[in-house]
Amino acid sequence: MLAALLTFRGRICRIKFLLSCLALGPALVFAFVFLMFIFGFHAADKSTYLKSIGLAALVVLPVNFWTSLSLQSCRIRDIGWNPVAVILGWMGFNFVFQLFVTASAAASAHGLPPHPATGAMMLLGLFNFAMIGVLFCWPGARADDDAASPGAAWSVTPNVPSAPRPIPTARLSPSPGGFGRRGL
C-alpha cells in the first residue's frame, strides 16, 4: 500500500482508494499541526506564528500533491485508462477554466461587462466532482481482461478468446529413457 502512495505504478481497487483517501486527509492534517508546533506555532509574536504556518505548508502541500496524484494515477490505471492522458487532460481543463475566471474577474474590475465567471466555476466544480466520482465508483478492469492494458479501452475489436496455439514439434524432444527426464 505504501508503494501506491509513493510511486505512479500499479493498480489500486475502489475500496483501497477510498480508504487511503479517508486516511490520507487526517494524516496530513495531523502532520501539518505537528509541524506548526515544531516550527514555533506557540510563539507569542505574529511573525514566528506566520512563519511556522508557511513552513508547515511548504512541507505538507508537496506531500499532499504527490500522494494524491499517485493514488489517482493508480486508480485510473485500474480502470483501464491511460493515467498520463487523463491526468494531463484533467489539469488542462482546470487550467483553462481558471484562466477564464481570472480574465473575467480582471475585466469586471476594470469596469467592463462581467463574464459568466460564476457559471464557469460551478461547471469546473461539477467536472471535478464527476472525476472524483468516477475514481470512487467506476469498476476496475479485471487482471485477465484485455482492458487492463493502457489504451485498450479505446479499441474497437471485441474481446473474443482465441483457440490455443499448437506447440511446435521442434520443441518436443523425445525423452532418453521413455519416461521423464531421467528415464526409468
Residue frames as qw, qx, qy, qz and C-alpha x, y, z in Angstrom:
[[0.000, 0.885, 0.466, 0.000, 0.00, 0.00, 0.00],
 [0.323, -0.757, 0.108, 0.558, 2.90, 2.30, 0.67],
 [0.401, -0.035, 0.600, 0.691, 4.07, 1.77, -2.91],
 [0.163, 0.697, 0.623, 0.315, 0.73, 3.13, -4.15],
 [0.194, -0.931, -0.199, 0.235, 1.33, 6.34, -2.18],
 [0.361, -0.705, 0.332, 0.512, 4.88, 6.91, -3.36],
 [0.273, -0.144, 0.722, 0.620, 5.00, 5.62, -6.95],
 [0.526, 0.367, -0.084, -0.762, 2.89, 6.01, -10.06],
 [0.326, 0.181, -0.883, -0.286, 2.97, 2.29, -10.89],
 [0.005, 0.152, 0.951, -0.271, 0.49, -0.43, -10.18],
 [0.377, -0.435, -0.519, -0.632, -3.23, -0.56, -9.72],
 [0.058, 0.026, 0.696, -0.715, -5.46, 0.12, -6.73],
 [0.128, -0.482, -0.829, -0.251, -9.07, -1.03, -6.33],
 [0.218, -0.684, -0.257, -0.646, -12.00, 1.17, -5.30],
 [0.698, -0.667, -0.262, -0.002, -12.06, 0.17, -1.64],
 [0.708, -0.232, -0.073, 0.663, -8.33, 0.71, -1.14],
 [0.235, 0.420, 0.174, 0.859, -8.59, 4.05, -2.96],
 [0.405, -0.737, -0.280, -0.464, -11.47, 5.16, -0.74],
 [0.764, -0.583, -0.188, 0.202, -9.78, 4.04, 2.48],
 [0.635, -0.032, -0.001, 0.772, -6.46, 5.58, 1.53],
 [0.051, 0.564, 0.190, 0.802, -8.14, 8.89, 0.69],
 [0.567, -0.733, -0.240, -0.291, -10.01, 8.81, 4.00],
 [0.796, -0.448, -0.105, 0.393, -6.80, 8.03, 5.90],
 [0.563, 0.262, 0.071, 0.781, -4.62, 10.47, 3.98],
 [0.091, -0.777, -0.191, -0.593, -6.65, 13.57, 4.90],
 [0.624, -0.775, -0.022, -0.098, -6.43, 13.27, 8.69],
 [0.841, -0.184, 0.050, 0.507, -2.80, 12.11, 8.47],
 [0.431, 0.446, 0.113, 0.776, -1.83, 15.23, 6.52],
 [0.298, -0.824, -0.111, -0.470, -3.78, 17.49, 8.90],
 [0.799, -0.581, -0.016, 0.155, -2.01, 15.88, 11.85],
 [0.738, 0.062, 0.090, 0.666, 1.36, 16.31, 10.13],
 [0.162, 0.693, 0.142, 0.688, 0.55, 19.97, 9.40],
 [0.507, -0.813, -0.044, -0.283, -0.39, 20.72, 13.02],
 [0.869, -0.362, 0.031, 0.337, 2.61, 18.78, 14.32],
 [0.614, 0.268, 0.107, 0.734, 5.00, 20.69, 12.05],
 [0.075, -0.820, -0.118, -0.555, 3.41, 24.01, 13.02],
 [0.665, -0.745, 0.028, -0.047, 4.22, 23.31, 16.67],
 [0.838, -0.115, 0.106, 0.523, 7.74, 22.18, 15.81],
 [0.449, 0.445, 0.163, 0.757, 8.40, 25.35, 13.78],
 [0.189, -0.092, -0.352, 0.912, 7.22, 27.66, 16.59],
 [0.232, -0.561, -0.583, -0.540, 3.44, 27.99, 16.33],
 [0.521, -0.666, -0.497, 0.195, 3.22, 28.56, 20.09],
 [0.413, -0.026, -0.113, 0.903, 5.37, 31.71, 19.95],
 [0.008, 0.708, 0.470, -0.527, 3.81, 34.97, 21.03],
 [0.059, 0.545, -0.243, -0.800, 4.96, 37.16, 18.14],
 [0.722, 0.522, 0.237, -0.388, 2.99, 37.14, 14.91],
 [0.405, 0.685, -0.546, -0.261, 5.98, 36.77, 12.54],
 [0.104, -0.298, 0.946, -0.075, 7.02, 33.44, 14.09],
 [0.581, 0.284, 0.633, -0.425, 3.39, 32.31, 14.04],
 [0.658, 0.653, -0.033, -0.375, 3.04, 33.05, 10.32],
 [0.225, 0.619, -0.740, -0.136, 6.45, 31.58, 9.56],
 [0.353, -0.132, 0.906, -0.191, 5.50, 28.31, 11.26],
 [0.681, 0.465, 0.429, -0.368, 2.33, 28.07, 9.19],
 [0.514, 0.742, -0.317, -0.293, 4.26, 28.80, 6.00],
 [0.032, 0.511, -0.859, -0.024, 7.00, 26.26, 6.73],
 [0.511, 0.070, 0.814, -0.268, 4.46, 23.56, 7.65],
 [0.681, 0.606, 0.209, -0.355, 2.55, 24.24, 4.45],
 [0.321, 0.728, -0.560, -0.232, 5.81, 24.14, 2.49],
 [0.143, -0.297, 0.943, -0.049, 6.40, 20.61, 3.77],
 [0.483, 0.239, 0.777, -0.326, 2.86, 19.20, 3.75],
 [0.575, 0.618, 0.070, -0.531, 1.48, 20.56, 0.45],
 [0.372, 0.527, -0.692, -0.323, 4.02, 18.86, -1.85],
 [0.135, -0.083, 0.975, -0.157, 3.46, 15.59, 0.02],
 [0.513, 0.429, 0.534, -0.517, -0.30, 16.04, -0.42],
 [0.526, 0.631, -0.262, -0.507, 0.10, 16.77, -4.14],
 [0.197, 0.429, -0.866, -0.165, 2.41, 13.79, -4.71],
 [0.226, 0.053, 0.939, -0.253, 0.35, 11.23, -2.80],
 [0.547, 0.499, 0.376, -0.558, -2.95, 12.40, -4.29],
 [0.490, 0.614, -0.422, -0.452, -1.56, 12.30, -7.81],
 [0.110, 0.313, -0.941, -0.065, -0.04, 8.84, -7.32],
 [0.377, 0.212, 0.816, -0.383, -3.27, 7.42, -5.85],
 [0.579, 0.593, 0.136, -0.543, -5.30, 8.87, -8.73],
 [0.340, 0.563, -0.669, -0.347, -2.80, 7.51, -11.23],
 [0.088, -0.117, 0.985, -0.087, -3.05, 4.00, -9.76],
 [0.459, 0.393, 0.643, -0.470, -6.83, 4.16, -9.72],
 [0.526, 0.638, -0.163, -0.538, -7.04, 5.43, -13.31],
 [0.214, 0.417, -0.857, -0.216, -4.74, 2.58, -14.38],
 [0.268, 0.088, 0.921, -0.268, -7.02, 0.11, -12.57],
 [0.562, 0.532, 0.292, -0.562, -9.99, 1.43, -14.52],
 [0.733, 0.265, 0.535, 0.325, -8.06, 0.66, -17.71],
 [0.321, 0.940, 0.089, 0.073, -7.33, 4.18, -18.91],
 [0.653, 0.320, -0.176, 0.663, -4.00, 5.83, -19.62],
 [0.419, -0.726, -0.349, 0.418, -3.15, 7.86, -16.48],
 [0.357, -0.214, 0.172, 0.893, -0.90, 10.32, -18.30],
 [0.013, -0.356, -0.540, -0.762, -3.60, 11.33, -20.77],
 [0.365, -0.707, -0.590, -0.138, -6.40, 11.51, -18.20],
 [0.476, -0.639, -0.256, 0.548, -4.46, 13.49, -15.57],
 [0.283, -0.122, 0.251, 0.918, -2.98, 15.91, -18.13],
 [0.113, -0.481, -0.595, -0.634, -6.44, 16.44, -19.64],
 [0.435, -0.726, -0.522, 0.110, -7.93, 16.98, -16.19],
 [0.433, -0.514, -0.078, 0.737, -5.23, 19.50, -15.26],
 [0.189, 0.106, 0.431, 0.876, -5.52, 21.22, -18.65],
 [0.210, -0.649, -0.617, -0.392, -9.29, 21.58, -18.26],
 [0.460, -0.736, -0.357, 0.346, -8.83, 23.08, -14.79],
 [0.418, -0.292, 0.134, 0.850, -6.10, 25.43, -16.04],
 [0.071, 0.338, 0.518, 0.782, -8.19, 26.73, -18.96],
 [0.319, -0.745, -0.543, -0.222, -11.20, 27.36, -16.76],
 [0.497, -0.635, -0.219, 0.550, -9.09, 29.10, -14.10],
 [0.303, -0.052, 0.281, 0.909, -7.69, 31.38, -16.83],
 [0.105, -0.547, -0.586, -0.589, -11.22, 32.14, -17.98],
 [0.440, -0.769, -0.453, 0.098, -12.35, 33.00, -14.46],
 [0.490, -0.453, -0.030, 0.744, -9.27, 35.15, -13.82],
 [0.192, 0.159, 0.412, 0.876, -9.75, 37.03, -17.08],
 [0.227, -0.667, -0.565, -0.429, -13.41, 37.66, -16.37],
 [0.495, -0.719, -0.338, 0.351, -12.64, 38.88, -12.84],
 [0.409, -0.269, 0.137, 0.861, -9.98, 41.23, -14.21],
 [0.051, 0.379, 0.524, 0.761, -12.39, 42.53, -16.86],
 [0.344, -0.762, -0.516, -0.185, -15.11, 43.22, -14.33],
 [0.525, -0.575, -0.197, 0.595, -12.59, 45.00, -12.06],
 [0.274, -0.119, 0.272, 0.915, -11.77, 47.43, -14.89],
 [0.348, 0.415, 0.221, -0.811, -15.42, 48.30, -15.44],
 [0.313, 0.141, -0.732, -0.588, -16.06, 46.04, -18.45],
 [0.799, -0.163, -0.075, -0.575, -19.23, 43.98, -18.52],
 [0.469, -0.407, 0.765, -0.171, -18.77, 40.84, -16.39],
 [0.506, 0.199, -0.769, -0.335, -18.47, 37.41, -17.95],
 [0.850, -0.335, -0.149, -0.379, -20.27, 34.39, -16.55],
 [0.230, 0.501, -0.764, 0.335, -17.44, 33.51, -14.17],
 [0.549, -0.221, 0.588, -0.552, -19.80, 32.12, -11.56],
 [0.912, 0.242, 0.048, -0.327, -21.23, 29.65, -14.03],
 [0.625, 0.544, -0.549, 0.110, -17.75, 28.65, -15.14],
 [0.088, -0.444, 0.759, -0.468, -16.70, 27.99, -11.55],
 [0.759, -0.029, 0.422, -0.496, -19.82, 25.90, -11.00],
 [0.872, 0.410, -0.206, -0.169, -19.08, 23.94, -14.17],
 [0.365, 0.562, -0.688, 0.279, -15.49, 23.40, -13.05],
 [0.393, -0.314, 0.684, -0.528, -16.66, 22.20, -9.64],
 [0.879, 0.150, 0.210, -0.400, -19.13, 19.79, -11.25],
 [0.734, 0.521, -0.435, -0.008, -16.43, 18.47, -13.57],
 [0.118, 0.493, -0.765, 0.398, -14.02, 17.86, -10.68],
 [0.621, -0.141, 0.546, -0.545, -16.81, 16.25, -8.64],
 [0.903, 0.309, -0.048, -0.295, -17.63, 13.96, -11.59],
 [0.551, 0.543, -0.617, 0.145, -13.97, 12.96, -11.99],
 [0.167, -0.360, 0.776, -0.491, -13.66, 12.09, -8.30],
 [0.785, 0.061, 0.329, -0.522, -16.97, 10.21, -8.57],
 [0.818, 0.431, -0.354, -0.140, -15.56, 8.23, -11.48],
 [0.293, 0.490, -0.756, 0.320, -12.47, 7.34, -9.45],
 [0.382, -0.208, 0.692, -0.576, -14.58, 6.24, -6.49],
 [0.728, 0.195, 0.420, -0.505, -17.35, 4.39, -8.36],
 [0.676, 0.511, -0.409, -0.339, -16.07, 3.11, -11.72],
 [0.943, -0.214, 0.254, 0.009, -15.34, -0.62, -11.60],
 [0.186, -0.674, 0.633, 0.333, -11.78, -1.65, -12.30],
 [0.722, 0.410, -0.472, -0.297, -10.73, -3.78, -15.23],
 [0.947, -0.269, 0.173, -0.023, -10.08, -7.42, -14.44],
 [0.342, -0.654, 0.594, 0.319, -6.47, -8.57, -14.50],
 [0.521, 0.038, 0.793, 0.315, -7.17, -11.23, -17.15],
 [0.442, 0.794, 0.400, -0.122, -9.13, -8.80, -19.31],
 [0.590, 0.347, 0.228, 0.692, -7.56, -7.05, -22.30],
 [0.049, -0.898, -0.185, -0.395, -8.90, -3.72, -20.99],
 [0.672, -0.673, -0.038, 0.306, -6.31, -3.84, -18.21],
 [0.605, -0.003, 0.218, 0.766, -3.64, -2.66, -20.61],
 [0.027, 0.632, 0.109, -0.766, -3.50, 1.12, -21.18],
 [0.225, 0.374, -0.449, -0.779, -5.22, 2.26, -24.33],
 [0.020, -0.124, -0.965, -0.230, -7.19, -0.95, -24.77],
 [0.210, 0.527, 0.634, -0.526, -10.39, 0.73, -23.60],
 [0.335, 0.631, -0.104, -0.692, -10.49, 2.61, -26.91],
 [0.078, -0.183, 0.877, 0.437, -10.03, -0.46, -29.12],
 [0.639, 0.160, -0.142, -0.739, -12.84, -1.46, -31.46],
 [0.523, 0.142, -0.825, -0.161, -12.11, -5.20, -31.66],
 [0.785, -0.460, -0.057, -0.412, -14.27, -7.41, -29.43],
 [0.234, -0.542, 0.770, -0.244, -12.68, -9.39, -26.64],
 [0.944, 0.097, -0.121, -0.291, -13.04, -12.91, -28.10],
 [0.584, -0.524, 0.612, 0.101, -10.80, -15.66, -26.74],
 [0.553, 0.548, -0.544, -0.314, -8.73, -17.36, -29.42],
 [0.989, -0.048, -0.129, -0.045, -8.01, -21.07, -29.80],
 [0.589, -0.661, 0.401, 0.238, -4.81, -22.31, -28.18],
 [0.466, 0.710, -0.489, -0.198, -1.81, -22.47, -30.49],
 [0.992, -0.034, -0.096, 0.078, -0.20, -25.87, -31.07],
 [0.492, -0.720, 0.412, 0.265, 3.29, -26.41, -29.70],
 [0.533, 0.665, -0.476, -0.218, 5.90, -26.67, -32.47],
 [0.995, -0.050, -0.085, 0.021, 7.27, -30.17, -32.92],
 [0.550, 0.540, -0.414, 0.484, 10.87, -28.90, -32.82],
 [0.251, -0.586, 0.458, -0.620, 10.41, -28.12, -29.13],
 [0.901, -0.236, 0.189, -0.311, 9.10, -31.58, -28.34],
 [0.291, 0.551, -0.782, 0.007, 12.13, -33.80, -27.88],
 [0.867, -0.181, -0.439, -0.150, 11.87, -37.48, -27.11],
 [0.554, -0.720, 0.369, -0.195, 12.92, -38.44, -23.62],
 [0.200, 0.576, -0.792, -0.040, 16.07, -40.55, -23.33],
 [0.086, -0.106, 0.971, -0.198, 14.59, -43.45, -21.40],
 [0.234, -0.362, -0.806, -0.405, 10.99, -43.28, -22.40],
 [0.405, -0.758, -0.507, -0.064, 9.64, -41.68, -19.22],
 [0.379, -0.899, -0.057, 0.211, 10.51, -38.27, -17.78],
 [0.204, 0.897, -0.391, -0.002, 13.93, -36.62, -17.90],
 [0.281, -0.570, 0.770, -0.061, 15.86, -39.47, -16.27],
 [0.582, 0.152, -0.730, -0.323, 14.02, -42.36, -17.77],
 [0.866, -0.383, -0.084, -0.311, 13.02, -45.49, -15.88]]
